[in-house]
Amino acid sequence: MPAVFNGFVLAMVSSTHVKMFSNGSEKARMKNEVLGPDVTGKAGAKNWQVRYSIKVGEDWINKKTTIGQFKAVAGGAGLTVKEAERKAEEIKIGARGGVDPVAMKYQAAKQRDEAERREKLEAAKRVTMRELFSRWQSDELMVNEKGKGGHKDGGAGASWWIESKILGTYGDLEVKNFSRTEFFKIADAMKRKGNKRSANVLLSLTKQMMGYAVVRGIVERSPLDGVSKKQVGGDDVERDRVLCEYEDPDTHKAVPDELAELFKKLPDSGLSEMSQIAIHLCLAICCRIGELMKARWIDVNLATGEWFIPEENSKNGKPHLINLSSYATEYFLRLQGVSGGAEWVYPSRDWWGT
């Protein structure tokens, strides 16, 4: 028969046997008292265990809990009989007051798990601006293995802006600590130097990077949400750009001929002949480079001086008929001499191997 301590049963439990210790009477075993032991534990382990009843609603639920190891050697770890008795008494008193040690253990374990989860989450958020940029560059800027996605230049332009303007100063700063204050320190300095449009470019790229951080759970919100170009560099305004030599209407000084300088340096630029021709054609026709790269010789009529751009090749989805100047016709003729045997005006590299 189980032995009783002041109305509860205490047992020293191992994987092979249960040894009882008693200093109470059987009559103390009644509802709302702490009741008998159960055999649990790993092989060879000896633990103190108590069973108790706790009232849940109108019902009494029998439960058990381990209160500690059995102290086998003086000075060793664990509980003596007297110490185990005192702990079991505490459980008895607590159970009468509705305190469930099993529930408390469960709650404590749950709190530990939650603390660990939060710690892992915080660790994941301890990302520097340089680490964020590296991830953004790999995931969003660079073209993937299938040749899709990313920026056309592989992110080279965006990388230059972020690395030179943001990372140079705040590369080691944790993303969560990057605020509007840090951004405007850079943007305002650019604006004071007259680089207003550059400040807006930086805003656009930094917004994209911080938006990536939000999506990836690195930060909850971007510090640049709600910041407009007007607040950074001001509204972008269209401007006229004269590439040939002209007289500045304000200073009345001659402005150098940029086109002449370009064409002078182009032969020594290291660009292929076809690339140099593309520059001449884009400037002569004011076409987009993508339209030129998609052109077929069947759409170019050098006899009439016309180039037809089908709707699938144009930006606005409408067909265009371009009247070629003698200058543009001359460079199309040069191009034809290089790639005239191909279907495309600018054939792929595979064609050159045929």
C-alpha positions, 0 to 999 in steps of 0.5 A, spaced: 500 500 500 502 506 498 505 510 504 503 517 505 506 524 507 501 528 511 496 527 506 500 525 500 504 520 497 512 521 496 516 515 492 523 515 490 522 512 483 527 508 478 526 505 471 526 498 475 523 499 482 519 504 487 521 505 494 516 508 498 517 513 504 512 514 509 510 518 515 503 519 515 496 515 515 492 512 510 486 516 512 489 523 509 488 520 502 482 524 500 480 529 494 484 535 494 490 532 497 496 530 493 496 523 491 501 517 490 507 516 485 508 513 478 514 509 475 517 514 470 524 516 468 530 514 464 534 507 465 538 508 471 535 514 473 532 515 480 527 521 481 522 523 487 515 523 484 509 525 487 501 524 484 496 529 486 489 531 485 487 538 482 480 541 481 478 543 474 471 546 474 467 541 477 472 535 476 478 532 480 484 531 475 489 526 477 496 528 475 503 527 477 510 531 477 517 529 478 520 534 483 528 532 483 533 527 483 534 522 489 540 524 493 544 518 493 551 520 496 552 526 501 554 532 498 551 530 491 546 533 487 539 531 488 534 531 494 534 528 501 528 525 504 526 531 508 528 535 502 523 531 498 518 531 503 518 539 504 517 540 496 511 535 496 508 539 501 509 545 497 505 542 491 500 539 496 498 546 499 499 549 492 494 544 489 489 546 494 489 553 492 489 551 484 496 552 483 498 546 478 505 544 478 505 541 471 501 547 468 507 551 471 512 547 468 508 547 461 508 554 461 515 555 463 517 551 457 513 555 453 516 561 455 523 559 454 521 556 447 518 563 445 524 567 448 528 562 444 524 564 438 524 571 439 532 571 440 532 567 433 528 572 430 532 578 433 538 574 430 535 574 423 534 581 423 541 583 425 543 584 418 548 590 416 546 595 410 552 591 407 549 584 408 542 587 406 545 590 399 549 583 398 542 579 398 538 584 394 543 584 389 543 577 388 536 576 389 533 582 385 539 586 381 542 580 377 539 576 372 538 569 374 541 563 370 535 563 365 537 570 363 531 573 366 529 578 372 534 583 374 536 589 371 539 589 364 546 591 366 546 586 372 545 591 377 552 595 375 548 602 376 544 600 382 550 597 385 555 603 384 549 608 387 548 604 393 556 602 394 558 609 393 553 613 397 550 609 402 555 603 404 561 607 404 558 611 410 553 606 413 555 599 411 556 596 418 550 599 420 544 594 422 538 595 417 534 596 423 538 602 425 538 605 418 533 611 418 531 617 415 536 621 418 542 617 415 539 617 408 537 625 409 545 626 411 547 623 404 541 626 400 542 633 403 549 633 402 548 631 394 542 637 394 547 642 396 552 640 391 547 641 386 546 634 384 538 634 385 537 629 380 542 624 383 539 625 390 532 622 387 536 617 383 539 614 390 532 615 393 529 610 388 534 605 389 534 605 397 527 605 397 527 598 393 532 595 397 529 597 404 522 594 400 526 588 399 528 588 407 521 589 409 518 583 404 524 578 407 522 580 414 529 584 416 525 590 418 517 591 419 517 597 415 521 602 411 524 608 414 523 611 407 515 610 406 512 616 404 518 620 402 517 623 395 522 625 390 519 632 391 522 632 399 529 630 397 531 633 390 525 636 388 521 635 382 524 632 376 523 637 370 525 636 363 531 639 360 534 641 353 540 638 352 544 640 346 550 635 344 553 639 338 557 646 339 552 652 341 552 659 345 550 659 352 544 664 352 546 666 359 553 666 359 554 667 351 560 663 351 561 657 346 559 650 349 564 644 346 561 640 341 560 633 345 558 629 339 565 631 335 568 629 342 565 622 342 566 621 335 573 623 335 574 618 341 570 612 339 575 609 334 580 608 340 574 606 345 575 598 344 568 597 342 567 593 336 565 596 329 558 593 330 557 597 337 560 603 334 555 603 328 549 602 333 551 609 337 551 612 330 545 609 328 541 611 335 544 618 335 542 619 328 535 616 328 533 617 336 531 610 336 531 605 342 537 600 343 532 595 344 528 597 337 535 596 333 537 590 337 530 587 334 531 589 327 530 584 321 533 586 315 527 584 311 524 591 315 530 595 312 529 598 305 535 602 304 533 603 297 527 607 299 531 609 305 526 607 310 526 602 316 519 599 319 519 597 326 513 592 328 508 593 334 512 587 337 518 591 337 516 598 339 515 601 346 508 603 345 506 597 342 504 601 335 508 600 329 513 605 326 515 607 319 522 611 320 525 615 314 532 614 314 537 620 313 543 619 308 547 619 314 543 613 317 543 610 311 550 610 310 551 606 317 546 601 315 550 600 309 556 599 313 552 594 318 550 590 312 557 589 310 558 586 316 552 582 318 548 582 311 548 575 311 544 574 317 536 575 318 537 580 324 541 586 323 544 585 330 545 577 330 546 573 336 553 571 337 551 564 335 551 566 328 558 568 328 560 561 329 556 559 322 
